[in-house]
Structure formats: structure tokens, C-alpha cells
Amino acid sequence: MIKSSISAPGSGPLILELLPILLLSLQVSGTALIISAVLGVPFGAWLALRGGRARKTAALLLYTGMDLPPVAVGLAVYLLLSRSGPLGFLNWLFTPTAMIVAQIILATPLVAGLTLTAVLAVDPAIQPQVIALGATPWQATRTVLAEARFGVIVGLIAGFGAIVSEVGAVMLVGGNIAGHTRVLTTAIVQLTRQGEFEAALALGGVLLLIALAANLAVARWQWASIER
């Protein structure tokens, strides 16, 4: 339990700051995940249904992107958004928007790569069969995605877990500003540096609960789908 006497660096009692920190963490990572899903799921499915050498090359690049070092991504986004960078005029650096951009770059390859893997595991005869029955290519793709839905959802959860627990990139581009860009992971780092280990462990527990809740929701959905 976090004692009210334990203070977060730079402001009042940590217990009073926990809710805004939690909400900002969910807002940043949730927004990044939604955008990553919109970009990654269709791309992963399209790539899986595409043949030839181009797919192999693109898949290799995509799988490589799944292992992007978060700190390197943060540095690249920082340089892009800094005053001397090409996107400096946007004034996004040290804002939640910059954190979302960094997390999108980290999550999209994960979502797309696991979607690719899930769609490749579907019976390849399904798509031509539904097309032969009069379905459009988009309807056929939706049918294949429906068959691969468990793997796609796992990819989304993996992407969310990776970005909500990431610290290097968001600290570089967000700055860990109290009341503005401080999220759970950067708060844990800050509290640890200040020797507030009890509070840091408590926030770590909150992160674990978020991951548990997300995985439990998916597991219950899978069980319900199997029982139908």
C-alpha cells in the first residue's frame, strides 16, 4: 500500500498523483495501440495473403522491426521533433503526442508481424473458396482475419504490453514532466532514483495488474468463443 506520506518528486503526495499518472499511461498507450492496430492489422494480413519474394523481404524487415531498441526509437523521434529537426515546427517534443508517436513506431511492427504469422497459419484454401462463392477480395480478407482472430488479438495484447511497460523512448521524448508527461514507467524510474522503493514497487504492481486484466479479458473471450 502506498502511504500518503510518500511524495512523488516535484509535487504532493504520490497517492494524489497516482490516478492522473495511471490515466495518462492508459491514454497514451491506448491511443498508440489503436493507431497501430489500424496500420498493422491490415498490413500484416495483406502481406500474408501476398505471394512472391516481395513478401519474404517485407516479412524479414517487419520481423526485424519487432526488435527495434526502444531507446533508439526514442532518439530518432527526439531528433525528428527537436527544434532543429524536420518536424520541430509541430512543437510536439515533451508532450504526450510525442510519446504516442514513439509508441506507435514500437507497437506497429509487433501487431503487423503477429497478424502476419496468424494469417499464414490459416488454411490457404479459404480465401479462393470464398472468392469463388462471390465474395470480393476485401470480404475474403475479412473472412481470413476472422479465422485468425485469436492470433490477431494476441498480437494486439503483445503490442499493448510492450508499450505500456516501455520507459526509454517515452522518457526521451516526453521528459517525465510531473502532471504533464509522467506515466507509470517513468514515475517508477524517478521514484527509484529518489529511494522511494515502496512507492516504486506499488506502481510496478499497478503495471502488473493492467497486464493481468488485459490478458484475462482475452482469455475469457477465447474460452467463450471456443464454447460456442
N, C-alpha and C positions, 0 to 999 in steps of 0.2 A: 504493500500500500504506500502511495506517495504522501508523505507528511506535508501539511501546509506550510511548515517552517522551511522546507527545502525550496530555494528560489532558483529559477532559471536565470542564467546570466543575462543581465541587461534589462530586467524587468521584475515584476512582482512574483508572488508565489507560483510555483510550477502548476499546481492544481488548477489555478485560474487560467493558465495558458494552454492546458492540455487540449481542450475542445477545439480552439482555433487551429492549433497545430495539426490535430487529427483531421479536421475538416479540410484544411488546405492540402494535406497529404492525399486525401481521397479525391479532392477536386483535381489536383494536378495529374495524378496517376490515372484517375478515371477518364479524364479528357484525353490524355495521351493514348490510353488503351482504345477508346472509341475511334479515334482517328487512325490508329494503327490497324484496327480491325477493318475499317473502310478501305484502307490501302492494301493491307496484307492478305486478307482472305481472298478477294477476287484475283489478286496477282498470283498467289500460291495455287489456286485452283486452275487458273488459265495456264500457268506454267506446267502443271501436272498433266493437263489434257493436250498439251502441245508436244509433238514429237521432234525427232531430229537432234542434231548436235547442238543447236541453239539452246535446247532445254538443258542439256548436260552442262553447258558452260554457265548458263544463268543459274542453275541449281548450285553449282560449285561456288559461285560468287555469293549466292544467297546464304548457303551454309557457312561460308566464311564470315558473312555479316552477322551471323548469330553469335559469334565470339568476339565482337568488337569490344575493345577495352573501354569501359565507361569513362575513365579519366581522359582518354584520347578523344572520345566523342565530346566530352565537356570542353576540352581545349579547342577543338575545331569550332564548336558553336560559339565559344567565347570570342575567338578571333573573327568570326563572321559578324558578330553583333557588337563588337567593341567600336569605339568612336572612329577608329581608323580603318575598320573593316568595311566590306562592301554593303553590309546591311545595318551599319551603325545608325543610319538615319531613322530606323524604326524605334530606337530607344527602348529596346526590349531587354537589354542586359540588366541583370539583378532584378528581374521581375518574374512572377510565376509563368508568364508566357515563354520566357527563355527556358525555364525548367521543363515545360511541356514539350518544346521543340527537341531538347536533348533526349527526353524520354521516348518521344516518337521514333527518333533515329535508332534507339536501342531496342524498342519493342517490335517495330515493324518487321525486321528480318526474322525474329523469333516466330511471330504469328504467321508470316508467309511461309517460312521453312517448315513448320509443323503442319500447316494446312497442305502444303505440297506433299509431305510424307503421308498424311491421312488420305488424300485423294488418290495417290498412287496405290494405296492398299485396297481401294475399291475395285470390284470386278470390272475390267476394262470393256466388257461386252455391254454394260448397262447403257452407256451413252449412245452407241449406234442403235441399240434396240429402241430406246425412247424416241430417237430421231426418226426411225423407220415407222413409228406409230404416229408421226405427225408433229412431234414437238419441235420447237425452234431450238437453235443452239443454246440460247440463254436458258430456256426451260430444261434442256438436257443437263446443262451445267448445274442448275439448281437441284436437279434430281441427284446428281453425283455428290454434291455438297451435303444433301440430306443424308445420304448413305455414310458420309464421312464425318457426320456431325460430332461424334464423340471425340475424335481426334482434333477437330477444329476447336472445340470448346477447351480441350486440354491445352492447345496452343495459346488460346486467349488467357487462360489462367496462368500459364507459364510466363507469358509476356507481362501480365499484371504483377506477378510475384517478383519478376526481375526488376521492374522499375520502381515499385513501391518500396523495395528494400535497398535501392541503389543510393549511394551517397556522394561518390566522387564527382560525377557530372553535374548533379544539381547544386552542389556546393560551389563549384567553379562558376556556373552561370547565374546562380541565384544569390550567392553571397551569404546565405544563412542570416538574413536580417530579421530580427525579432519583430513579430507582428506583421511581417510582410512576405518573407520568403522562407521562413523557418518551418521545416517539415519534420516528421518523426525521426528520420535517419540523421539529419544534420543536428537536430536537438540532442540526440544521443551522443554524437561526437562532441558537441560543445559541453555537455554535462560531464562526460568522462574526462575531458581536459581540465575541468574545474574541480574534479574529485568528487562529484555528486553521483557516486556509483549506484546508490539505491534508486534514485530517480531515473538514471540511465537504464537500469535493469527493468524498471517498471515500464518505460517506453518501449523497450525491447519486447516485453511481454505483450504490449498492445499490438505491435507488428505481428507477432506470432498469432494472436487472436484473429487479426484481419486475414492472414493466410489460411488459418483453420476454417474460418467462416466461409471463405471463397471456395475452398476445396470441399467442404461439407455440402455446400449448395450444389456443386457439380455432381458429387457422388449421389446425393438424393435424387437429382434429376435423372442420372443414369439408371439408378435402380428402378425408378418409376417407369422409365421408357422400356426397360427390359421386361418388367412385369406385365406390360400391356399386351 
